[in-house]
């Protein structure tokens, strides 16, 4: 196969009909589907529709010699990942291999993002850890668990600096990422600091998180845990 010669990481399985391909998908996992337009008893658009009914996020590239604006437009509307005309260029399979790599990497990145988002949502909804969002150096969101860890009402922390929750003289141990104005300067962070509760007591706090977009602007999302009780949030 041309693609396997171009990229040793590719493992190409060929099916000669949409029915055979769908049967294969029911029992095997694939990273990307590359389909021609002309196939026995159907065409690439009908195959794409059948795939999207059952597998909404598998990358699907329509690779055809029968190209037209109408086919391209319908493919996009049906959820195609990429559309390529075979044409007569000598490097067409190199281009296709690159498109496959890009589609698979984009899909994996999106999957990691949604998995992480689901995890954060679970933390928030089930109050498994303290969660906060920091924008322009102040809290714009804290969940009830974080407020409980430090002994504050949620509303009392909004618009306050994270340094409010650090022990006196320990502000320098607060992760730099929570003190810088621009979240783009650092994507992720993990650290410990001495937290100061509302009653003045101190606790060792673990904090980790990363940069996000909140209300259309850069921000940080942080997950905080009491390191001295160290609840397991990974189960």
N, C-alpha and C positions, 0 to 999 in steps of 0.2 A: 504493500500500500504506500502511496506517495506520502501521506501524512506521517506514517510511522518512520519513514526514511528521514523526514525533515525534523521530527521531534521524537527522540527515543522514549519520552515519557507517555506518548500516546499509545493507547491500546484500542485499536479500531475494530468494531464489530459491524459487519455489513448485513443488512436485511433487504430483501428484494421487494417487499410489499409493506403497506401500512399495517395490515393485519399482523404480519410476522413481527414487525417492530413493536406494536402494542403488546403482543404476547410476551415479547422479551422484557419490556418495561415492567410487566406485572411481577416478574420474579427477580430482576436484576436492577442494580442501581447504575445510572449513567451520569456523567458530568455534563455532557452536551449532546444534542441531536443535530446532525447535519442532514438535510433532506433536499432532494431534487424536487422540481415541480411536477414533472411527468412521471407517473407511477402506474402500475397495473390497477385498474378498477377505481382509481381515485387520483387526486393530485395533491401537491404539497400543501396547499391551503386547507383542504379538507382534513389532511393528516394533522396539520397544525391545530385545527379546531378540536379534533379528537384528543390530541395530547393535552391541550389547555383545559379540557373538561375534567381531566383526572390529575394532571401534573402542571400546576399553574406556574411554577417557578423554574423548571428545568430550562437552561439556555437552549434556544432553538434557532438554528441558522438555516435560512432558505438559500440554497446554493443552486442556481438554475441558469440554464442557457436560454430560457424562454422568459426574458425579462420585459416588463412594461411598467409604466407608472401606475396602471390600474392594479396589477398584481402586487406591486410594492406597497401601495396604499392599503389594500385589503390585508396584506400580511401584517403591516404595522397595527392596523385596527384589531387584528385577531391576537396580537401579543407576541409577534416574532421578536427575537432578540437582535438579530442582524439579518441583512438581506444582501446577497452578492450575486452578480451576474458572472458567469464563467468567462465569457469574452474570449479573446485570443491571446492574452498576455502570457508570456512564458513563465512568470513567477506567480501565477494565480494560486497555486497550492501553498506557496510560502505565505501569501497574503491570507489565505484561508486559515492556515495554521496559527497565524498571529491573531486573527479574529477569534478563533476558538479559545486560545489562551486568555485573551482579554475578557471574553464572555464568562469563562469559568472563574477567573479571578474576581471579577465583579460580583458574580453570584455568591462566591464564598465570602467576600467582604460584606455583602448585604446580609447574608445568613448570620455571620458573626455579630453584626450590629443588632439584628433583631433578637438574637439569643441574649445578648447583653442587655438590651432594652427590656426584654421579658424578665430577666433576672432582677433588674432594678425595680421594675413594677412590682414584682413579688415582694421585694424588700419593703417597698412603700406600703403596699396593701396589707401585708401580713405583719407589719411592724417588726420584722426580724432584725433590723439594724437601724441606726440613725442615718437618715438621708437628708442631704441639704443641697441646695443650688446656690452658688455664689456668683454674683455679677457686679462688676465695677467695685469689687472689694467689700461688698456687703451681702448678707443673706437675703435672697428673694424668695426662698422656699425652705422650710424645715418640716419634717414629719413629726408626729407625736412622739415617736420613740426617741429621736434626738433630743427633743425638749425634756423628756423624762430623764434621760441620762444625766443632763445638767441641771435638772430641777427648775426649769423655766416654763412659762406658758409659751406656746408656739408664737403667738402674736408679739410677745416681748422680744423675740429674736430677729424678727423681720426688720431689715434696714440697719441691723447692727453689724459691726465688723467681727470676723471670726476670732480676733484677738480677745474679745470679751470672754471667750471660753477657755483661754489659756491661763495657766498659773502665773503669778507675778514673777517676772524675770525669766519666764520660759518662752516668751514670744518668738525668740529666734529659732526655737525648735519646731514651731509651726511650719509645715511644709511651705517652701518658697512659693510653690504653685498656688497656694491659697492667699498669698500676699501680693503677687504680681498683678498688674492691671490687665495684661494681655494674655488670655488663655492659650493663644497660639505659640507662646514661648515654650510651653511644655505640654505634651499630649497626655501623659499619665503620671501618677505619683502614688507613693506608698510610704508611710512614715508613722512614727509614734510621737506623742507630745504629752505633757502634763496638763490635763484639763482641769479647769476651775469650775466647780458647781456654784449654783446660786447662793448656797449657804457658806461658801468659802472653802469647803472641802476639796481636795484634789484627787484625781484619778488618772491613771495612765490610759490614754486613748489611742487606739489604732485608727488610722485614716487612710483610705485609698480612693482613687477615682480618676477622672479624666475630663478632658475638654468636650463640651457639647455646644449646641446652638439652642438658646432659650429665648422665645419671643423674637426670633430673627436676629439675635445678637450673641456674640461669643460669651460663654459662661463655663463654670466648673460644676460638675456633680461630684459629691463626696459621700462616701459610706463610712460611718464612724461606729466603732465598737468599743465597749469597755474592755480593755485588755486584761483587767484583773479578773473578770468573770468569763471573758472570751467565749461567748456563745457561738455555736457552730451554725452558720447560715448557709452552708453548702449542701445540706441534706435535701 
